[in-house]
Amino acid sequence: MLRCSFVTLIILLCCPVLLYGQEEKSLMELGDEAFVREEYAVAANLYTRLANKKGRKASLKLLERTAQCYRETAHFAEAGYWYKRMIEHAGCPSYIMAVYAEIQKNLGEYDTARVYLSRFNPANADEVQWKNTAIAGCDSALLWKKDTVATYALENIKELSTVGDDWVSGVMKGGLLLESNGYRKMALTTGSERNPDMDPRVNQPYFKPYLFREYSKGSRANTFLEEILPDLLGNLPYHVGPVCFNNREDTVYVTLNADGKDMADRKKKGPVNGRRLMSLYWSFKKGDKWSPLVPVAALDAAGSYTGNAVLNSIGTVIYFVSDRPGGIGKTDIWYSERLPNNQWGAPVNCGPVINTRYDETFPTINEQDVLYFSSKGHPGMGGFDIFRAEGSGREWSQPRNLRSPFNSGADDLGFVMKGNNYEGYFASNRHGGGGGDDIYHFLETHFTEKLTDPSAGKPPAPDTVKASVPEKTVADNTPPIPTLNPTDSAVIHKLQELRFHYDYNSAILLTESRDMLDRVAVVLQQYPHWKLMIRSYADSRGTDEYNIKLSALRCYAVIDYLIKKGVAARRLYYENLGEKELVNPCGNDVPCGEAEHRENRRTTLRVVHD
């Protein structure tokens, strides 16, 4: 009896230890099952709980799985924390230095990234080439970030940016095509979903396509966002989109999850999710109705991803993304030509100028069939960078990195340029956004100039009036700068005395400002060799960073108005000066009236002439 009681006591004392060990095992097993199914958000939670319990005793495998889950869901700071834990662990493999360096690039920490790239010891020639390319990308990014001359305005469109992922996929006549998992709960014209189905890979709703009907700047009441073809696409399971329309908008190409049977990585244990394969479907409009969606048999490849389709301007070539056999890298951009019978021909890889051993994706077509796409294989700033290439089929110019501000250390994608060639949109999950991929709006009057000359678009020298002509020597072939006559000097003086004011926290031109700019446009037409520097300011309220962005938008309010009045974009430059050069003592924390603050919310002009 005593012996029995003693054994019972030992079992009771050991029971918490056994249960703890079993809990550890179940967490790891559940995490591994979720990881294999690519349910990274689920796996990250399980692994994190286990790694925190184990502390310094956490294995390299556990730390790497935890870090990879956060990396896959674009939580770069969290991923960096766990990779750094690996680096501090005895026996950490060399390649983790390279992975951690990539995370630091994602975070914009290029100096740190360069340090850890130097610690990476490549095992073969391909890895040596990758290391050299990555270091070159860090060096380029640091140089591009130091180029502080700004000829652009950039804003995060808060109305379109959710805590989920929202990105640009193309255009149609009605507006901008978007892809989002964050709009499903919003009360749109097509209704809202209180409990949308969730994608366990990222713990966010599945994606759907939307149309953004462009709005009057500064007016949220005029923001139009609606589902694309809700009767056709509204009740489909899993991911839906992106979509692409032909010019007549009577044919739509839709990227869809193949339902059920075409699921990859199906596992018997645990809930079934797997990596659902994406395929291209199409539908045709007959009268007012759309035909049922059917696969584009000529373009799809069994067992492979096929999606993100875009058409050239006349609809004779379709480009799409695929990881099918016969490619160059992980995902490549492919194309197909339309046959005389209106069917699509055999897909062809766009070739090694566009595609690399890594990922190329998110193609868009702009500016007379110019291709923009995102890549992890071409030298860049980190994550997916946006590149531009001219050509078609397999013949392309060398892709050009769009640099900062269009690219960052994070993922940048979905570039769309409007027909005016100085305004457009793209998406990014860069630092300072709303969480995932956000929609950004930009204005850049010298965009096309910078494509051929990176130094183009920089403001001219600030000397505005040349009072006299320097003496010309025999060896000096530079044409003399003409002396201004009194009339021209008086015109310049009047232009540079103008002040354009704004309401608080606004970049909208007032009626009085528009009247003055009408007269400015007339003057610039009379003096076609003059250029104009637009200099905008904010009052002292708000952060320095916010005021710089606000003054940039005020610059572009003036630029956009003058362009619409016929002034060439190449003649316009700007300086966004934020709360610098206040005209009165109303600095930070100084009590002032609204009229005094208004004096500082201004735009001025500076004339530059040849």
PyMOL commands that set and color helices and strands:
alter all, ss='L'
color gray80, all
select helices_A, chain A and resi 2-36+40-57+60-72+76-87+95-106+110-118+125-146+158-160+220-222+230-233+447-452+486-497+511-526+544-564+569-571+594-600
alter helices_A, ss='H'
color red, helices_A
select strands_A, chain A and resi 152-156+166-172+175-180+198-199+204-205+208-213+224-227+240-245+251-257+263-264+275-276+278-286+289-290+294-295+306-311+317-322+332-337+348-349+360-366+370-375+385-389+391-392+395-396+400-401+412-417+423-428+438-444+500-501+530-536+572-576+602-609
alter strands_A, ss='S'
color yellow, strands_A
deselect
rebuild
show_as cartoon
